[in-house]
Amino acid sequence: MLTNNDIEQFHKDGFLVKENYVPDDLLHKIDQSVKNLELQNHDGYVFENDQKTLRSINGPHMIDPFFEELANDDLLERDAYALLNEETYLHQYKINFKNALNGDVWAWHSDFYFWNKEDGMQKDNAFSVGIFLDDVNDMNGPLLVAPGSHKTLIPDSEVIHTYGQNAPKNWRETTSSKLKYELSQSFLAKTLGQTGIVAAKGKKGSALFFHSSILHASNVNLTPWRRRLVLLSYNVMSNKLLNIDDPRPNFMATR
């Protein structure tokens, strides 16, 4: 479980890497289940620009019961409560792939900005935990985070609508290499210059906890070592999504 020091660090920095979080036997089951999903193709699958390389699997718990069981793991539920101090539910669930030699970029963003604009989440009292299925090092596309950036929400004036303000809704634009909402260079230069940047690294079986409002990104993977993350995002019950027109599919946001 997370310690009091872990929880304090999470709230201070907006992120925390916990080594040896997942025991080897469970990690092996997760790895095998992910490999089984890689052989399939469902509505929530997203591919890189070559349309062949897998980028994300959204809603694995709606495909394989094992992933639903994982989401209800006692340790995850206890730690979600410890971080948010309230009963939680699973808002989003996905597996992100940074494949060897061709895993593409994720531009700087905060999850909450998307969850607010696309899903109707009103407060950023939410977080994600990413389970490392592979060793993550400086070179194979680690998540880059801006410590402390979760304490200030992104102003709309610093956001660029990549596909235009009035473009038809397309949920894939929120998870492709060309994100629907991109941040201005001036905002990034100022913010990242103040916060600095940390690469979230660790051995497989480690877990990365990060606040819904923290700025994060990842670079292209130019190495022969893949980097896969199972990402579970938790929201507090009192912050359930508002009813909105044309919501994203259930595999992108639990309503």
KEKE-3310 file (N, C-alpha, C; in steps of 0.2 Angstrom, whole numbers, plus 5000, padded with zeros to 4 digits):
npx = (5004:5001:5011:5010:5020:5021:5009:5009:5019:5013:5003:5010:5019:5011:5013:5019:5031:5030:5039:5040:5026:5017:5014:5025:5017:5005:5008:5013:5001:4994:5002:5001:4987:4986:4994:4985:4974:4981:4980:4968:4954:4945:4931:4937:4950:4965:4976:4993:4999:5003:4993:4994:5002:4999:4992:4984:4973:4957:4946:4948:4942:4930:4931:4938:4936:4945:4952:4942:4942:4954:4953:4945:4953:4958:4969:4972:4959:4960:4971:4967:4956:4964:4972:4962:4953:4940:4926:4928:4926:4929:4934:4940:4949:4963:4975:4991:5002:5019:5027:5042:5054:5045:5034:5024:5023:5016:5008:5011:4999:4985:4975:4963:4959:4954:4944:4936:4931:4927:4919:4912:4916:4918:4926:4944:4947:4953:4963:4976:4983:4997:5002:5018:5022:5034:5051:5055:5065:5076:5076:5066:5054:5048:5035:5034:5034:5028:5032:5022:5013:5000:4993:4988:4976:4974:4972:4959:4963:4976:4975:4975:4964:4966:4959:4950:4938:4924:4924:4917:4913:4925:4930:4943:4952:4955:4965:4975:4991:4990:4984:4967:4966:4979:4993:4999:5015:5021:5015:5019:5033:5034:5028:5034:5047:5047:5043:5051:5056:5052:5057:5047:5052:5056:5057:5048:5032:5032:5023:5015:5008:4998:4991:4976:4977:4990:5003:5009:5018:5025:5039:5044:5047:5063:5070:5074:5066:5051:5037:5025:5010:4997:4983:4973:4960:4954:4939:4931:4916:4907:4909:4904:4901:4893:4878:4879:4878:4881:4891:4907:4911:4907:4918:4928:4924:4917:4900)
npy = (4994:5012:5023:5035:5045:5043:5047:5061:5065:5063:5073:5084:5085:5080:5068:5051:5038:5021:5008:4990:4988:4979:4962:4948:4937:4942:4952:4944:4938:4949:4953:4942:4943:4956:4953:4944:4952:4960:4953:4954:4965:4978:4991:5001:5001:5009:5015:5019:5031:5024:5015:5002:4999:4996:5008:5011:5003:5005:5003:4989:4982:4979:4970:4959:4949:4948:4960:4968:4962:4966:4980:4981:4977:4975:4982:4992:4999:5003:5011:5021:5027:5032:5042:5051:5052:5049:5039:5030:5028:5019:5029:5029:5017:5010:5003:5009:5009:5010:5006:4997:5006:5013:5019:5032:5050:5058:5072:5087:5088:5089:5077:5080:5092:5087:5078:5086:5094:5085:5075:5080:5081:5089:5093:5092:5081:5068:5054:5045:5028:5020:5005:4998:4988:4984:4987:5004:5016:5030:5032:5025:5031:5036:5042:5060:5071:5087:5093:5098:5105:5102:5110:5121:5125:5123:5137:5142:5150:5147:5136:5127:5123:5109:5104:5113:5124:5121:5108:5092:5080:5068:5055:5048:5058:5063:5054:5052:5054:5067:5078:5083:5095:5106:5113:5130:5136:5146:5145:5133:5134:5144:5138:5125:5129:5134:5123:5112:5096:5079:5063:5049:5034:5016:4999:4985:4981:4991:5006:5021:5034:5048:5064:5071:5083:5086:5091:5082:5071:5062:5055:5050:5033:5028:5017:4999:4994:4991:5000:4998:5003:5000:5008:5015:5025:5035:5042:5053:5048:5059:5067:5063:5062:5075:5075:5076:5083:5072:5062:5054:5037:5023:5016:5025:5034:5032:5033)
npz = (5000:4998:5007:5020:5018:5004:5000:5003:4995:4983:4983:4984:4973:4962:4956:4958:4958:4962:4966:4963:4964:4959:4961:4955:4950:4947:4938:4928:4923:4919:4909:4900:4897:4890:4879:4873:4870:4860:4849:4844:4838:4842:4845:4852:4849:4845:4832:4827:4815:4804:4803:4807:4818:4835:4846:4857:4868:4872:4885:4890:4900:4896:4887:4891:4905:4915:4916:4921:4934:4938:4940:4951:4961:4977:4983:4974:4975:4988:4989:4980:4987:4998:4991:4986:4996:4997:4991:4976:4958:4943:4930:4918:4907:4900:4889:4885:4871:4868:4856:4850:4842:4834:4841:4844:4847:4862:4865:4876:4889:4900:4908:4914:4907:4895:4900:4906:4896:4886:4893:4903:4916:4931:4942:4946:4954:4953:4947:4939:4938:4932:4927:4925:4912:4906:4908:4911:4904:4902:4888:4881:4878:4891:4902:4903:4916:4923:4938:4951:4943:4943:4951:4946:4935:4917:4907:4896:4886:4882:4874:4859:4847:4838:4827:4824:4830:4828:4823:4819:4832:4836:4844:4843:4840:4852:4857:4848:4840:4836:4845:4850:4858:4860:4868:4869:4863:4870:4883:4887:4887:4897:4909:4910:4911:4924:4932:4929:4922:4924:4921:4922:4928:4929:4935:4927:4934:4942:4948:4942:4949:4945:4945:4939:4934:4931:4920:4907:4895:4881:4872:4856:4853:4850:4852:4853:4863:4869:4877:4888:4896:4907:4911:4923:4928:4941:4948:4960:4968:4970:4960:4948:4930:4921:4912:4895:4878:4865:4870:4873:4869:4880:4882:4883:4893:4908:4912)
capx = (5000:5005:5013:5009:5025:5019:5003:5011:5023:5009:4999:5015:5022:5006:5014:5023:5032:5030:5043:5038:5019:5013:5018:5027:5012:4999:5011:5013:4994:4992:5006:4998:4981:4988:4996:4979:4971:4984:4978:4961:4953:4938:4930:4941:4957:4968:4983:4997:4998:5003:4986:4996:5005:4994:4994:4980:4966:4952:4940:4950:4938:4923:4932:4941:4934:4951:4954:4937:4944:4960:4951:4942:4958:4958:4975:4970:4954:4962:4975:4962:4953:4969:4974:4957:4949:4933:4924:4929:4924:4933:4932:4943:4953:4966:4982:4995:5008:5025:5031:5049:5056:5039:5029:5023:5023:5010:5010:5010:4992:4983:4970:4957:4956:4950:4939:4931:4928:4924:4915:4908:4919:4918:4932:4950:4948:4954:4970:4977:4989:5000:5006:5023:5023:5041:5056:5055:5071:5076:5076:5061:5047:5045:5031:5037:5029:5030:5031:5018:5009:4993:4990:4985:4972:4976:4967:4957:4966:4982:4973:4974:4959:4969:4955:4945:4933:4918:4925:4913:4916:4928:4934:4950:4956:4957:4969:4979:4997:4989:4978:4962:4968:4986:4995:5003:5022:5023:5012:5023:5039:5034:5026:5039:5053:5046:5042:5056:5053:5055:5055:5045:5055:5055:5056:5042:5029:5031:5017:5015:5002:4998:4985:4972:4978:4997:5005:5013:5019:5030:5042:5044:5052:5067:5074:5072:5063:5044:5035:5018:5007:4990:4981:4967:4959:4949:4936:4927:4908:4903:4911:4902:4900:4887:4875:4881:4876:4886:4896:4911:4909:4908:4925:4932:4922:4911:4895)
capy = (5000:5018:5026:5042:5049:5043:5052:5068:5067:5064:5079:5090:5085:5078:5061:5046:5031:5016:5002:4984:4988:4973:4956:4945:4932:4946:4955:4939:4937:4955:4953:4938:4946:4961:4950:4941:4958:4963:4948:4956:4972:4980:4998:5005:5001:5015:5013:5024:5034:5019:5011:4995:4998:4997:5014:5011:4999:5008:4999:4982:4978:4978:4965:4953:4950:4949:4967:4971:4960:4970:4986:4980:4974:4978:4986:4998:5003:5006:5017:5026:5030:5035:5048:5056:5053:5048:5033:5031:5023:5019:5033:5027:5012:5009:5001:5012:5005:5014:5001:4998:5010:5017:5022:5039:5055:5060:5079:5089:5089:5086:5073:5084:5096:5083:5075:5092:5097:5080:5071:5084:5081:5096:5095:5088:5077:5062:5053:5039:5024:5017:4999:4997:4981:4984:4992:5011:5020:5037:5032:5021:5035:5037:5048:5066:5075:5093:5092:5104:5108:5100:5115:5127:5123:5126:5142:5140:5155:5144:5130:5127:5118:5107:5102:5119:5125:5118:5102:5087:5077:5062:5053:5046:5064:5064:5049:5051:5058:5074:5078:5088:5101:5107:5119:5135:5135:5151:5143:5127:5137:5147:5133:5120:5132:5135:5117:5107:5090:5073:5056:5044:5028:5011:4992:4982:4980:4998:5010:5028:5038:5055:5068:5072:5090:5087:5091:5076:5070:5057:5056:5045:5028:5026:5011:4992:4991:4993:5003:4997:5005:4998:5014:5015:5032:5034:5048:5052:5047:5065:5071:5060:5066:5078:5073:5081:5081:5068:5060:5049:5030:5021:5013:5031:5037:5028:5037)
capz = (5000:4998:5014:5022:5014:4997:4998:5004:4989:4977:4983:4983:4966:4957:4954:4962:4956:4967:4964:4965:4966:4957:4962:4949:4947:4944:4932:4922:4921:4915:4902:4895:4895:4886:4873:4870:4867:4854:4843:4843:4836:4844:4843:4856:4847:4841:4829:4825:4809:4799:4803:4808:4824:4840:4850:4863:4868:4877:4888:4890:4905:4892:4882:4895:4912:4919:4917:4926:4940:4940:4942:4957:4965:4984:4984:4970:4978:4995:4987:4977:4993:5001:4988:4985:5002:4995:4987:4969:4953:4937:4925:4911:4907:4894:4888:4880:4869:4865:4853:4849:4835:4830:4846:4842:4853:4866:4866:4882:4890:4906:4907:4916:4902:4891:4904:4907:4889:4882:4896:4908:4923:4934:4946:4945:4960:4950:4946:4935:4940:4926:4928:4920:4910:4904:4911:4908:4905:4899:4881:4877:4879:4897:4903:4906:4920:4926:4945:4954:4938:4944:4956:4942:4929:4911:4905:4889:4881:4880:4871:4852:4844:4832:4822:4823:4836:4826:4820:4822:4837:4835:4850:4841:4840:4859:4859:4843:4840:4835:4850:4849:4862:4861:4872:4866:4865:4876:4889:4889:4889:4904:4914:4911:4914:4931:4936:4927:4919:4927:4917:4926:4926:4934:4932:4926:4940:4946:4946:4942:4951:4943:4946:4933:4931:4930:4913:4905:4888:4880:4866:4851:4855:4845:4854:4852:4869:4870:4884:4888:4902:4909:4914:4926:4930:4946:4949:4966:4967:4971:4954:4942:4924:4919:4906:4889:4871:4861:4875:4871:4870:4887:4883:4884:4899:4912:4914)
cpx = (5004:5006:5010:5014:5023:5014:5005:5015:5018:5005:5004:5017:5017:5008:5019:5024:5033:5033:5040:5031:5015:5017:5019:5021:5007:5002:5011:5006:4992:4996:5003:4991:4981:4990:4990:4975:4974:4983:4971:4960:4945:4937:4934:4949:4959:4975:4987:4996:4999:4997:4988:4998:5000:4997:4990:4974:4962:4947:4942:4945:4931:4924:4934:4939:4940:4953:4949:4939:4950:4958:4948:4947:4958:4963:4974:4965:4956:4966:4972:4959:4958:4971:4968:4952:4942:4932:4925:4926:4929:4931:4934:4948:4956:4973:4986:5001:5013:5029:5038:5050:5051:5034:5029:5023:5016:5012:5008:5002:4991:4976:4963:4954:4952:4944:4933:4927:4924:4919:4911:4910:4920:4924:4938:4952:4948:4961:4970:4983:4991:5004:5011:5023:5030:5045:5056:5061:5071:5075:5070:5054:5044:5040:5035:5032:5032:5028:5027:5013:5002:4989:4987:4982:4974:4970:4966:4961:4973:4981:4972:4969:4962:4965:4949:4940:4926:4918:4920:4917:4919:4932:4941:4954:4959:4963:4974:4986:4996:4982:4973:4964:4975:4987:5000:5010:5024:5021:5017:5030:5039:5033:5032:5046:5053:5046:5048:5052:5056:5052:5053:5047:5055:5056:5049:5039:5029:5025:5018:5008:5002:4991:4982:4974:4986:4999:5010:5013:5024:5033:5042:5049:5056:5072:5071:5068:5056:5043:5028:5015:4999:4988:4974:4966:4953:4946:4932:4919:4905:4905:4909:4900:4893:4884:4876:4879:4882:4892:4901:4909:4910:4915:4930:4930:4916:4906:4890)
cpy = (5006:5020:5033:5047:5049:5047:5059:5070:5068:5070:5085:5090:5083:5071:5057:5040:5026:5010:4996:4984:4982:4967:4952:4941:4936:4949:4950:4938:4943:4955:4948:4940:4951:4958:4946:4946:4960:4959:4950:4963:4973:4988:5002:5005:5007:5013:5020:5026:5029:5014:5003:4994:5000:5003:5013:5006:5002:5003:4992:4978:4976:4972:4958:4954:4950:4956:4971:4969:4964:4977:4986:4977:4978:4983:4993:5002:5006:5012:5023:5030:5035:5042:5053:5057:5053:5042:5035:5026:5024:5023:5031:5022:5010:5006:5005:5009:5010:5008:5002:5001:5014:5019:5029:5044:5056:5068:5081:5091:5088:5082:5076:5088:5093:5080:5080:5094:5091:5076:5074:5083:5088:5098:5090:5083:5069:5060:5046:5035:5020:5011:4998:4989:4979:4988:4998:5014:5027:5037:5029:5024:5035:5043:5054:5069:5082:5094:5099:5107:5107:5105:5121:5124:5126:5131:5141:5145:5152:5137:5131:5121:5115:5106:5107:5119:5121:5112:5097:5083:5070:5060:5051:5052:5066:5059:5047:5055:5065:5075:5084:5095:5101:5113:5124:5134:5140:5149:5137:5129:5140:5142:5128:5123:5133:5128:5112:5101:5084:5067:5051:5037:5023:5004:4990:4980:4986:5001:5017:5031:5045:5058:5070:5079:5091:5087:5085:5075:5064:5057:5050:5040:5026:5020:5004:4989:4995:4996:5003:4999:5003:5004:5014:5022:5032:5042:5047:5052:5054:5070:5067:5064:5069:5075:5079:5078:5077:5066:5055:5042:5028:5018:5019:5034:5034:5033:5034)
cpz = (5000:5006:5014:5018:5006:4995:4999:4998:4983:4977:4982:4975:4960:4954:4959:4958:4962:4964:4967:4967:4965:4958:4956:4946:4944:4938:4926:4919:4917:4909:4897:4893:4890:4879:4869:4866:4861:4848:4841:4840:4838:4843:4847:4855:4843:4838:4827:4818:4803:4799:4805:4816:4830:4845:4857:4862:4874:4879:4888:4895:4901:4887:4886:4902:4917:4921:4922:4933:4943:4943:4949:4962:4972:4985:4980:4973:4984:4993:4984:4982:4996:4998:4987:4991:5001:4991:4980:4965:4947:4932:4918:4912:4900:4894:4883:4878:4866:4862:4850:4842:4832:4835:4845:4848:4856:4867:4873:4883:4897:4904:4909:4911:4897:4894:4905:4901:4886:4886:4902:4915:4926:4938:4945:4950:4957:4949:4942:4939:4934:4928:4923:4918:4907:4908:4907:4909:4902:4892:4877:4878:4885:4898:4906:4910:4922:4933:4947:4949:4939:4949:4952:4936:4923:4908:4897:4884:4879:4876:4864:4850:4838:4826:4820:4828:4834:4822:4823:4827:4835:4840:4849:4841:4847:4862:4854:4844:4839:4839:4848:4852:4863:4864:4868:4868:4870:4882:4892:4891:4896:4910:4915:4913:4921:4935:4935:4924:4922:4922:4922:4924:4931:4931:4931:4933:4944:4944:4946:4943:4949:4943:4939:4930:4930:4922:4912:4897:4888:4873:4862:4854:4850:4847:4852:4858:4869:4877:4884:4895:4902:4913:4917:4930:4935:4947:4956:4964:4966:4964:4948:4936:4923:4913:4900:4883:4868:4865:4871:4873:4877:4888:4884:4891:4902:4914:4919)
residu = (MET:LEU:THR:ASN:ASN:ASP:ILE:GLU:GLN:PHE:HIS:LYS:ASP:GLY:PHE:LEU:VAL:LYS:GLU:ASN:TYR:VAL:PRO:ASP:ASP:LEU:LEU:HIS:LYS:ILE:ASP:GLN:SER:VAL:LYS:ASN:LEU:GLU:LEU:GLN:ASN:HIS:ASP:GLY:TYR:VAL:PHE:GLU:ASN:ASP:GLN:LYS:THR:LEU:ARG:SER:ILE:ASN:GLY:PRO:HIS:MET:ILE:ASP:PRO:PHE:PHE:GLU:GLU:LEU:ALA:ASN:ASP:ASP:LEU:LEU:GLU:ARG:ASP:ALA:TYR:ALA:LEU:LEU:ASN:GLU:GLU:THR:TYR:LEU:HIS:GLN:TYR:LYS:ILE:ASN:PHE:LYS:ASN:ALA:LEU:ASN:GLY:ASP:VAL:TRP:ALA:TRP:HIS:SER:ASP:PHE:TYR:PHE:TRP:ASN:LYS:GLU:ASP:GLY:MET:GLN:LYS:ASP:ASN:ALA:PHE:SER:VAL:GLY:ILE:PHE:LEU:ASP:ASP:VAL:ASN:ASP:MET:ASN:GLY:PRO:LEU:LEU:VAL:ALA:PRO:GLY:SER:HIS:LYS:THR:LEU:ILE:PRO:ASP:SER:GLU:VAL:ILE:HIS:THR:TYR:GLY:GLN:ASN:ALA:PRO:LYS:ASN:TRP:ARG:GLU:THR:THR:SER:SER:LYS:LEU:LYS:TYR:GLU:LEU:SER:GLN:SER:PHE:LEU:ALA:LYS:THR:LEU:GLY:GLN:THR:GLY:ILE:VAL:ALA:ALA:LYS:GLY:LYS:LYS:GLY:SER:ALA:LEU:PHE:PHE:HIS:SER:SER:ILE:LEU:HIS:ALA:SER:ASN:VAL:ASN:LEU:THR:PRO:TRP:ARG:ARG:ARG:LEU:VAL:LEU:LEU:SER:TYR:ASN:VAL:MET:SER:ASN:LYS:LEU:LEU:ASN:ILE:ASP:ASP:PRO:ARG:PRO:ASN:PHE:MET:ALA:THR:ARG)
# end
